[in-house]
Amino acid sequence: MKTIPLTPEIEALALRIIWFESPAEALEYPNRFMTYAFARATEEDMELLRRYLDEADFMEALENACPGIIWPNQWIYWNTRFGRVPVPPMPERKLPDLPGHA
């Protein structure tokens, strides 16, 4: 996935969708940033991101979406919008196997 540049518009977007980090920190991991965008960005925000990312980048972001951020309805919407039908299962957290726990 391409790097998303820290322009004034992207900075404002990053502050809105990942308010708990600085914009530079938020953009450090583009797939995670895009996962939050799929969950919280408006259509206008996504159009802004399309200035810097192409369809392959959006597809990569969906394929590598972080678990626990996107709601099921958002997951279905974005996957359907990018032609990923049937919609793949949502990302899941993978916990390590712990000794003594089944």
C-alpha positions in Angstrom: 0.0 0.0 0.0 1.2 3.5 -0.8 2.1 5.9 1.9 -0.6 8.5 2.6 1.0 12.0 2.6 0.5 14.3 5.6 -1.2 17.2 3.8 -3.3 19.7 5.7 -6.5 17.9 4.4 -5.2 14.5 5.4 -4.0 15.9 8.8 -7.6 17.1 9.5 -9.0 13.7 8.5 -6.5 11.9 10.7 -7.4 14.0 13.7 -11.1 13.2 13.2 -10.9 9.5 12.7 -8.0 8.6 14.9 -8.3 11.3 17.6 -6.1 9.5 20.1 -2.9 9.8 18.1 -1.1 12.5 16.3 -1.7 12.5 12.5 1.9 11.5 11.9 1.5 8.5 14.2 -1.9 7.6 12.6 -0.4 7.6 9.1 2.6 5.5 10.1 0.6 2.3 9.5 -1.5 2.9 6.4 -3.5 -0.3 6.6 -4.6 0.5 10.2 -5.4 4.1 9.1 -7.5 2.7 6.3 -9.3 0.3 8.7 -10.3 3.3 10.8 -11.3 5.2 7.6 -13.6 2.3 6.6 -15.2 2.5 10.0 -15.4 6.3 10.5 -14.8 8.3 7.4 -17.5 10.0 5.3 -17.9 9.5 1.6 -16.2 12.9 1.1 -13.3 11.7 3.3 -12.9 8.6 1.1 -12.9 10.7 -2.0 -10.0 12.7 -0.5 -8.1 9.4 0.1 -8.8 8.4 -3.5 -6.5 11.3 -4.5 -3.6 9.4 -3.0 -4.7 5.8 -3.2 -5.9 3.7 -6.0 -8.4 0.8 -6.0 -5.6 -1.7 -5.5 -4.6 0.2 -2.3 -8.2 0.1 -1.0 -8.4 -3.7 -1.8 -5.1 -4.3 0.1 -6.4 -2.3 3.0 -9.5 -4.5 3.1 -7.5 -7.7 2.8 -5.3 -6.5 5.7 -7.9 -4.8 7.8 -7.2 -4.7 11.5 -9.6 -6.7 13.7 -12.0 -5.1 16.2 -12.4 -1.8 14.4 -15.0 -2.2 11.7 -18.6 -3.1 12.4 -20.2 -5.9 10.4 -22.4 -3.5 8.3 -19.4 -1.4 7.4 -17.4 -4.6 6.5 -20.2 -5.7 4.2 -20.6 -2.2 2.6 -16.9 -1.7 1.8 -16.3 -5.2 0.6 -19.4 -5.1 -1.6 -18.4 -1.6 -2.9 -15.1 -3.0 -4.1 -16.5 -6.1 -5.6 -15.4 -8.6 -2.9 -18.5 -10.8 -3.2 -19.2 -13.0 -1.5 -17.9 -10.9 1.3 -15.1 -12.6 3.2 -15.2 -13.2 6.9 -14.5 -10.2 9.1 -10.9 -9.9 10.5 -10.5 -11.8 13.7 -8.1 -11.3 16.6 -5.7 -14.1 16.9 -4.7 -14.9 20.4 -1.6 -16.9 21.1 -2.0 -20.4 22.5 -1.3 -20.3 26.2 0.2 -23.3 28.0 -2.4 -25.1 30.1 -5.4 -23.5 28.4 -7.6 -25.3 25.9 
